[in-house]
Amino acid sequence: MKRPMQLFSLAILLAGIAAPVLAFPGDGGGADPNYWVRLGAERFEGPRDRETAFGGWAGRSIDRVGLRALDGEARCTGLRAEFGNGHIRDLDTSNLLQMTPGRVYRIDLPGGDRRIVQLHLKCRALGQHAVSVEIFARK
């Protein structure tokens, strides 16, 4: 009788430990405050793509960039990063063609330099007049 009770207690303990891990995945779809830092937001109006430069990076060293549409669906067809060493790279935007509101879309950074000084976004609203896109960095 003691053996099943120990197994049950162990299962309860492990479930208690695993629940926070499942609720807040460090690299999941959410904006976990332990990993993602909000840097700001840009607003895109009208049905045409519009490019904007976001310079709130201050040469931060990051693992990846995250974008989240706030008040409607968005499409981002261009994403260009300027790095601290002077290099400019176009980032992969293949998963940004229809951004669902509230979901963080992760973009990996190529190469070894992770110090971004400016990010250029080319986005537009889908199905509405305007959309805001939040910009995150993963520490």
N, C-alpha and C positions, 0 to 999 in steps of 0.2 A: 504494500500500500504506500509506503514511503517513496518508492521509486517513481510511480506515476505523478505524485505530487511535486517531486523535484523537477521532472520534465516539464510539467505545467508551469511551474514558477520560472524555469529557464526560458520557456517560450514567451511568457508575459514580459520578462526582462528584455529579451531580444526585440520584441515588438515595440517596446518603449524606446529603445535605442534607435531602431530603424525608422520609426515614424518621422522624426525631424529630418532625417536624411532624405526620405521620400518626399516630404513636403517642400523642402528647399534645396533642390539639386544645385550644386555649385556651378554647373555649366549647362543648366537646363534652359527651358524657354522663358523663365521668369527673370525678374530683375532682383536677384538676391543681393541684399545690401552688403554681404560679406565679399562679394566678387565684383559686382557691377557698380559703377559710379556714374551718376547722371551728370552730363556736362552741359546740357541745354536742349533747346528745341528750335526748329526752323519751320516756318509756315509757308506752304505752297498754295497759290491760288490760281484757278483757271484750269482749263483742260489741256493746256500745252506744258511740255516739260520746261522747267525753269531751273537754272543752275544757281547755287548759292555757295559761298565759302564760309565755313565755320572754323573760327580760329581760337576757340577756347581751350586748346590742348596744352599750351605752354611747354611743349617738349616732353610731355609725360611718356614714360615707358609703359606700354600696355601689351597685353597678349592678343586682344581682338577688339573689334568695334561692334557695337550693337545698335540697331535702329528699331524704333517702335512707332507705328502709326497710332495717333491718339484718337482722333474724332472722325474716323472714316477710313476707307481703304485707300492705299497709296501705291504708286508704282515708282520705283527708283531705277533708272536705266544707266546711271553713271555714278561712280563713286571713285574719287581719286584722292590719294593720300600724299601729302608732302611730309617728308621725314627730316629730322634734325641734321642729317648729313647732306641735305640738298637734293636727294633723289626724290623723284615723283613716280608713283606707281598707280596704275588703274587696278582696282580691286574687283573681285568676282561679284557681280550683281545678279547672277542667274536665279537666285531664290528671292529676289526682291520685285518680281514682276507683278505680284498681287499680294501686298502686305495686308494681313488681317489686323484690325485694330486690337491693341492690347498685347500682342505677341512680340517678343524681342527676337529679331532676326540677327544671327551672329555672322560676322564676316571675319575670316582669318586674315592675318597680315602675312605677306610673303617675305622671305629673306630673314636676315638676322637683326636688322635695325628695327626697333620697336618704338622709337621716340617720334611721335607725330607732332608736327607743329601746326598743320592746317588740313582740313578735310573739305573736299568739294563734293557737293551732292547735286544730282540732277534728278528731280522728282516731280510728280504731279499727283493731283487728286483723281481718284476713280469714282465716278458716279455721284459726286457732289462738287460744290464749287471750290471748297478749300479743304486742306488737311494739314495738320501739324505732325511733324516727325521728331520724336525725341532721339537724342544721341547719347549713347552710353559708351564707357570704356571698361574693359575687364582688366582688373589689376593683375 
